[in-house]
Amino acid sequence: MRKSSSGITEEHIRVNDVDLFARTIGDGPDVIVLHGGPGAHHDYLLPQFDGLADGRRLRYYDQRGGGKSQVSRASDVGWRAQTADLDALISRWDAEPATLLGYSWGGLLALLYATEYPQRVGRLALVSPAPSHAAARREFQHRLSERMETPEIVRAREELRQSGLRESDPDVYRKRAFELSVTGYFAHPERARELTPFRVTGRTQEAVWKSVGDYDLRDKLPALAVPALVLHGRHDAIPMSAAEETASLLGAELVVFEHSGHVPYVEEPRKFVGALDAFLPRRS
């Protein structure tokens, strides 16, 4: 375990025969943060998510198969293994009933966990959550693909390819290439430069989505009698109707970010922190 002068603790925690990297900041009631992907890592939620650490303890971890929680190719990284890891961490942290703060795929992971372990969840906060059923997720993929092939983005990618930066300044090239790879997630493409760069482990991403298959949680969500909040950007490639449906099934308030796409914590950070600050438990 390593603790910095700013009170941030970093460690690897052994659960279910894998080592999961975890980062903790703040003091107070526990809030477990579930990053997106699948196969990504928690870093790209920073620094904006840390704005919620006032009066509460944020517990981030890299889900198995991503970031600093790499596993062998023989290890199961499907959704059941992911929910089992989360359950083990909740026990390790003595965080039951757990407050789960899930972003994108992490929002769906929170719902999958809650439907499997309803007695272990006390509160759900879902930011730009992946849809609650596979058909809406396919619609998201279609919309995102269309955005990534607009003439502006295609032209920018070609200009970068011909710029010579890959050889002359690899760091600048990689940064620009990353920005272009996530532009379709933003209402304002120029804001992509404010997102902390990240990588996705493709094998993990593919395996997780294969494991959920043609999923549909809509029949199960009304039974989750816990306080819930859904945050969604007006310009997100995930259909607004999917967020409205998830919120309705959970009996949750839906907060719409009028000037955001899939990344409201970057595009409207003050409203993001304000909405969650009023909902998440904190030290009095």
C-alpha positions in Angstrom: 0.0 0.0 0.0 1.2 3.5 -0.8 -0.2 6.7 0.7 0.7 10.1 -0.7 1.0 13.3 1.2 -2.4 14.4 -0.3 -4.1 11.4 1.4 -4.5 9.3 -1.7 -4.0 5.6 -1.1 -3.0 3.2 -3.9 -2.7 -0.6 -3.5 -3.3 -3.9 -5.1 -6.0 -6.0 -3.5 -6.2 -9.8 -3.9 -9.7 -11.0 -4.6 -10.9 -14.1 -6.4 -7.4 -15.1 -7.3 -6.6 -11.8 -9.1 -4.9 -8.6 -8.0 -7.0 -5.5 -8.5 -5.5 -2.0 -8.4 -7.4 0.4 -6.1 -7.1 4.1 -5.4 -8.8 5.8 -2.5 -9.3 9.5 -1.8 -11.2 11.4 0.8 -12.8 10.6 4.1 -16.4 9.8 5.0 -19.0 7.4 3.7 -17.8 5.1 1.0 -18.7 5.6 -2.7 -17.4 2.9 -5.0 -16.6 4.3 -8.5 -17.1 2.0 -11.5 -15.3 3.1 -14.6 -16.4 2.5 -18.2 -15.0 0.4 -21.0 -15.2 -2.5 -20.5 -11.4 -3.1 -20.3 -10.5 0.5 -19.5 -9.2 1.9 -16.2 -10.2 4.5 -13.6 -7.7 7.2 -14.6 -9.7 8.9 -17.3 -12.4 9.8 -14.7 -9.8 12.1 -13.1 -9.4 14.8 -12.0 -13.1 15.7 -12.3 -14.5 12.8 -10.3 -12.2 13.7 -7.4 -14.2 16.8 -7.0 -16.7 14.6 -5.2 -14.3 13.6 -2.4 -15.3 16.4 -0.1 -17.0 14.7 2.9 -16.9 11.2 1.4 -14.4 8.5 0.6 -14.1 7.6 -3.1 -13.0 4.1 -3.8 -11.8 3.6 -7.4 -10.5 0.3 -8.8 -9.4 -1.0 -12.2 -11.7 -3.8 -13.1 -10.1 -7.1 -13.9 -8.5 -7.3 -17.3 -7.9 -3.5 -17.6 -5.5 -0.8 -16.5 -3.3 -2.0 -13.6 -5.5 -5.0 -13.0 -4.2 -7.2 -15.8 -4.9 -10.9 -15.7 -3.7 -14.0 -17.6 -5.5 -14.9 -20.8 -6.9 -17.9 -19.1 -8.7 -15.8 -16.5 -12.5 -15.2 -16.8 -13.2 -11.5 -17.4 -16.9 -11.8 -18.1 -19.6 -9.9 -16.3 -20.2 -12.6 -13.6 -16.5 -12.5 -12.7 -16.7 -8.6 -12.6 -19.7 -8.6 -10.3 -18.0 -11.2 -8.1 -15.0 -9.0 -7.8 -17.2 -6.0 -6.9 -18.9 -8.1 -4.2 -15.6 -9.2 -2.8 -14.4 -5.5 -2.6 -17.6 -4.4 -0.9 -16.9 -7.1 1.8 -13.2 -6.1 2.0 -14.1 -2.4 2.5 -17.1 -3.2 4.8 -19.1 -1.0 2.5 -22.5 -2.7 2.6 -25.0 -1.4 1.8 -22.9 -0.1 -1.0 -23.2 3.2 -2.8 -22.2 2.6 -6.4 -21.3 5.4 -8.8 -21.0 4.0 -12.3 -20.0 5.7 -15.5 -20.9 4.4 -18.9 -20.3 0.6 -18.9 -19.7 1.0 -15.1 -23.4 2.1 -14.9 -24.5 -1.2 -16.5 -22.1 -3.1 -14.2 -23.7 -1.4 -11.2 -27.1 -2.5 -12.5 -25.9 -6.1 -13.2 -24.5 -6.2 -9.6 -27.7 -4.8 -8.1 -29.9 -7.3 -9.8 -27.7 -10.1 -8.6 -27.0 -8.8 -5.1 -30.0 -6.4 -4.3 -29.5 -6.7 -0.5 -25.9 -5.4 -0.8 -26.8 -2.1 -2.6 -27.9 1.0 -0.8 -27.7 3.7 -3.5 -27.1 3.9 -7.3 -25.7 6.9 -9.2 -25.5 6.3 -12.9 -23.6 8.7 -15.2 -24.1 8.3 -18.9 -25.1 4.6 -18.2 -24.9 2.0 -20.9 -28.4 1.0 -21.9 -30.3 -1.5 -19.9 -30.9 -3.7 -22.9 -28.9 -4.9 -25.9 -31.1 -3.3 -28.6 -30.5 0.2 -27.3 -26.8 -0.5 -27.0 -26.7 -1.5 -30.7 -28.4 1.8 -31.5 -25.7 3.6 -29.5 -23.0 1.8 -31.5 -24.6 2.7 -34.8 -24.9 6.4 -33.8 -21.3 6.5 -32.6 -20.0 4.9 -35.8 -21.9 7.6 -37.8 -20.4 10.4 -35.8 -16.8 9.0 -36.1 -17.2 9.0 -39.9 -18.3 12.6 -40.4 -16.3 14.5 -43.1 -14.7 16.7 -40.4 -13.3 13.8 -38.4 -12.2 11.9 -41.5 -10.4 15.0 -42.8 -8.8 15.6 -39.4 -7.5 12.0 -39.2 -6.1 12.3 -42.7 -4.4 15.6 -41.9 -2.8 14.0 -38.8 -1.6 11.0 -40.9 0.1 13.3 -43.3 1.5 15.7 -40.8 4.7 13.8 -40.1 4.1 14.2 -36.3 4.3 10.5 -35.8 8.0 10.6 -36.6 8.9 14.2 -35.6 6.9 14.4 -32.3 5.4 11.1 -31.2 4.0 12.5 -28.0 2.0 15.2 -29.8 0.9 12.7 -32.4 -0.4 10.2 -29.8 -2.2 13.0 -28.0 -4.0 14.2 -31.1 -4.7 10.6 -32.2 -6.4 10.0 -28.9 -8.5 13.2 -29.1 -9.7 12.1 -32.6 -10.6 8.7 -31.3 -13.0 10.1 -28.7 -14.4 13.1 -30.5 -17.7 11.4 -31.3 -18.4 11.2 -27.5 -18.5 15.0 -27.1 -21.1 17.6 -27.8 -18.2 20.0 -28.4 -15.4 18.1 -30.1 -12.7 20.6 -29.0 -13.4 19.5 -25.4 -11.9 16.1 -26.2 -8.5 17.5 -25.4 -9.6 17.8 -21.7 -10.3 14.1 -21.3 -7.4 12.2 -19.6 -6.1 9.8 -22.2 -6.8 6.1 -21.6 -6.5 2.7 -23.3 -8.9 -0.2 -23.5 -7.8 -3.8 -23.4 -9.6 -5.1 -26.4 -9.7 -8.8 -25.3 -11.4 -7.8 -22.1 -13.9 -5.5 -23.8 -14.8 -8.2 -26.3 -15.1 -10.9 -23.6 -17.4 -8.8 -21.4 -19.8 -7.9 -24.1 -19.9 -11.5 -25.3 -20.7 -12.6 -21.8 -23.7 -10.3 -21.5 -25.0 -11.4 -24.9 -28.5 -10.2 -25.9 -29.1 -8.9 -22.4 -32.2 -7.2 -21.1 -32.5 -5.9 -17.5 -35.8 -4.0 -17.9 -37.9 -6.6 -16.1 -35.6 -6.6 -13.1 -35.0 -2.9 -12.5 -38.4 -2.0 -10.9 -37.6 -4.5 -8.1 -34.5 -2.5 -7.0 -36.0 -0.4 -4.2 -33.0 1.8 -3.7 -32.5 5.6 -4.2 -31.2 6.1 -7.7 -30.0 9.0 -9.9 -29.3 9.0 -13.6 -27.2 11.7 -15.3 -27.2 11.9 -19.1 -26.0 14.3 -21.7 -28.5 15.7 -24.2 -26.0 15.0 -27.1 -24.9 11.6 -26.0 -24.7 8.9 -28.7 -26.6 6.7 -26.2 -30.2 7.6 -26.9 -31.9 9.9 -24.4 -34.8 7.5 -24.5 -32.5 4.8 -23.1 -31.6 7.0 -20.1 -35.2 8.0 -19.6 -36.3 4.4 -19.6 -33.6 3.4 -17.1 -34.5 6.2 -14.8 -38.2 5.5 -15.1 -37.7 1.8 -14.3 -35.6 2.6 -11.2 -38.0 5.4 -10.1 -34.9 7.7 -10.3 -34.5 11.3 -11.0 -33.0 12.1 -14.4 -30.6 15.0 -14.7 -30.1 16.1 -18.3 -26.9 18.0 -19.2 -28.0 20.2 -22.1 -24.4 21.0 -23.3 -22.8 17.6 -23.0 -22.4 14.4 -24.9 -21.3 11.2 -23.2 -18.8 12.9 -21.0 -20.7 15.5 -18.8 -18.0 15.4 -16.1 -15.7 17.1 -18.7 -18.2 19.3 -20.6 -20.2 20.5 -17.6 -18.0 19.7 -14.5 -19.6 22.2 -12.1 -23.1 20.9 -12.7 -21.8 17.3 -12.6 -20.3 17.8 -9.1 -23.4 19.7 -7.9 -25.9 17.1 -9.0 -24.0 14.2 -7.4 -23.0 16.1 -4.3 -26.6 16.5 -3.5 -27.3 12.8 -3.9 -24.3 10.9 -2.6 -23.9 10.3 1.1 -21.4 12.5 2.9 -20.0 13.2 6.3 -22.2 15.7 8.2 
